[in-house]
Amino acid sequence: MKILNILFTLFGVITVIFFLFQVLPGDPGRMMMGQNEDDEQLKAINARYGFDKPVMHQYFFYLNDISPISIHSKNNSDFNYLDSNKYSYINILEVGSSVFVLKFPYFRESYQRRGEKVSNIIVNTFPNTAILAITSILFATVFGLVLGIYCALFKDTISDSFIQFISTIGISVPSFLSAIVFAWIFGYVFSDITNLNMTGSLYELSDSGEYYELKLRNLILPSIVLGIRPISIISMLMRNSMIQTLNQNYILTAYSKGLSKYKVIVNHCLKNSLNPVVTALSGWFASLLAGSVFVEYIFGWNGLGREIVNSLNNLDVPVIMGAVTVISLSFILINIFVDEIYKYLDPRIN
């Protein structure tokens, strides 16, 4: 059932994105040609990529390309020809002039970087986005839980009120604004003290320009910026959930048995207070994968988010569609993983 849900959700996302870009102005064939106005070459490009076909035909051809199991023609004059330069495949079944194959999804080629596969672009950029998102959510989880537990244990104190006030500000400030402020203050004004740069990616060319160096310090500022809003949400959710849990009868019973405050909190309270936090974490982690677009662009982080911005500026549709599909799949897989965590936290959930 979960596999069917994944397939139907991805099908819906791909369908919406495909037809959304069909209504945008512009000739993809001419966009791929650039300044070249050769009509014969334009016809050849339209024939090769199927731009001269009806929209519904293009849609089904695209579904066929990105499907792991697809059907192709063995006739090399057909647009749907099984081209080994496009696909890495394993033959499953041959029926007449058609062949069914098992292959990696083919997201086609970039309009602006002709000859470069979209899958290669995603492979080169998505890991950087994933690293940034994971680092941000870990940072937010640790600090958010600590602050939430502290506020719950010291409810209605000055420090509790101050943390809640800061959390409210953290939720209200957009990430792109925080990125600009943090980049300017810590990457420019106080750069001599922080030793941080305004922009930079995980790997950068060495001073000699001969090889790429790992630059972990470039991960600090974008991770903090992306983690600010989740920290605020997590801390407030953990505080409220833990306050409710501390007032439950079984907690009072545990105290009456003579258990120490530490054991009651660690063994009985924390686990039962985490459900709303896990819900928030799943949503925020998925949103960090999708929402790091402008943060990556501001910090010059070589991730899928910055690639999406550049592709939108150039109307590079295959890159945008491939990136959105990968992010959607990541979102679905994260939700499935969270469901398993729910079952661990509460065995009553089937």
Residue pairs with C-beta under 8 A, 6 or more apart in sequence:
2 336
5 332
6 329
6 332
6 333
6 336
9 328
9 332
10 325
10 328
10 329
10 332
13 324
13 325
13 328
14 62
14 63
14 66
14 321
14 325
15 59
17 320
17 321
17 324
17 325
18 59
18 62
18 321
19 55
19 59
21 317
21 320
21 321
22 55
24 315
24 317
26 315
27 51
28 49
28 51
28 111
28 317
29 42
29 45
29 46
29 49
29 51
30 42
31 111
31 112
31 314
31 315
32 45
32 49
32 111
32 112
32 114
33 41
33 42
33 45
43 52
45 51
46 52
47 79
48 79
49 108
50 57
50 58
50 61
50 79
51 58
53 61
53 79
61 79
61 80
62 108
64 70
64 71
64 72
64 80
65 86
65 105
65 106
65 107
65 108
66 105
66 106
66 107
66 325
67 105
68 102
68 103
68 104
68 105
69 92
69 100
69 101
69 102
69 103
70 100
70 101
70 103
71 80
71 98
71 99
71 100
71 101
72 80
72 81
72 82
72 98
72 99
72 101
73 80
73 81
73 82
73 97
73 98
73 99
74 81
74 82
74 94
74 97
74 98
74 99
75 81
75 97
82 89
82 99
82 101
86 106
87 101
87 103
87 104
87 106
88 103
88 104
89 101
89 102
89 103
90 101
90 102
90 103
91 99
91 100
91 101
92 99
92 100
92 101
92 102
93 99
93 100
94 100
104 119
105 119
106 117
106 119
107 117
107 118
107 119
107 122
107 318
107 321
107 322
107 325
108 117
108 118
108 318
108 322
109 115
109 116
109 117
109 118
109 318
110 116
110 117
110 118
110 121
110 311
110 316
110 318
110 319
111 314
111 315
111 316
111 317
111 318
111 319
112 311
112 314
112 316
113 121
118 318
118 319
118 322
119 322
121 307
121 319
121 322
122 304
122 322
122 323
122 326
124 302
125 302
125 303
125 304
125 306
125 307
126 303
126 304
126 326
128 201
128 202
128 301
128 302
128 303
128 304
129 289
129 292
129 296
129 303
129 304
129 305
130 289
130 330
131 202
131 219
132 219
132 222
132 223
132 226
132 288
132 292
132 296
132 301
132 303
133 226
133 285
133 288
133 289
133 292
134 285
135 219
135 223
136 222
136 223
136 224
136 226
136 227
136 230
136 288
137 227
137 230
137 281
137 284
137 285
137 288
139 223
139 224
139 227
139 231
140 227
140 228
140 230
140 231
140 234
140 284
141 230
141 234
141 281
143 227
143 231
143 235
144 230
144 231
144 232
144 233
144 234
144 235
144 238
144 277
145 234
145 235
145 238
145 277
147 163
147 167
147 231
147 235
147 238
147 239
148 234
148 235
148 236
148 237
148 238
148 239
148 241
148 242
148 277
149 238
149 239
149 242
149 265
149 270
150 159
150 160
150 163
151 159
151 160
151 163
151 164
151 235
151 239
152 238
152 239
152 242
152 243
152 246
153 242
153 265
154 160
155 239
155 243
160 239
163 235
164 236
164 239
166 232
167 231
167 232
167 233
167 235
167 236
168 232
169 232
170 228
170 229
170 231
170 232
171 229
171 232
171 233
173 228
173 229
175 225
175 226
175 228
175 229
175 291
175 294
175 295
176 294
176 295
176 298
178 225
178 228
179 221
179 222
179 225
179 294
179 295
179 298
179 299
180 298
182 221
182 224
182 225
183 198
183 199
183 221
183 298
183 299
184 198
186 194
186 196
186 221
187 194
187 196
187 197
187 198
187 199
187 221
188 198
191 197
191 198
195 217
196 217
196 218
196 220
196 221
197 217
197 218
198 299
198 300
199 298
199 299
199 300
200 215
200 217
200 218
200 299
200 300
200 301
201 215
201 218
201 300
201 301
201 302
201 303
202 214
202 215
202 216
202 218
202 219
202 301
202 302
203 212
203 213
203 214
203 215
203 302
204 212
204 213
204 215
204 218
205 211
205 212
205 213
206 212
206 213
218 299
218 301
221 299
222 292
222 295
222 296
222 299
222 301
225 295
225 299
226 288
226 291
226 292
226 295
229 284
230 280
230 281
230 284
230 288
233 280
233 284
234 277
234 280
234 281
234 284
237 276
237 277
237 280
238 273
238 274
238 277
240 276
241 273
241 274
241 275
241 276
241 277
242 269
242 270
242 273
244 273
245 251
245 269
245 272
245 273
246 269
248 272
250 268
251 264
251 268
251 269
254 263
254 264
254 268
255 261
255 264
259 267
271 345
272 345
274 345
275 342
275 345
275 346
278 338
278 341
278 342
278 345
279 338
281 338
282 334
282 335
282 337
282 338
285 334
286 330
286 331
286 334
286 335
289 304
289 327
289 330
289 331
290 305
290 327
290 331
291 305
292 301
292 303
292 305
293 305
293 306
293 308
293 309
294 305
294 309
295 301
295 305
296 302
296 303
296 304
296 305
296 306
296 309
297 305
297 306
297 309
300 306
304 323
304 326
304 327
307 319
307 323
308 319
308 320
308 323
308 324
310 316
311 317
311 319
311 320
311 323
312 320
342 349
343 349
343 350
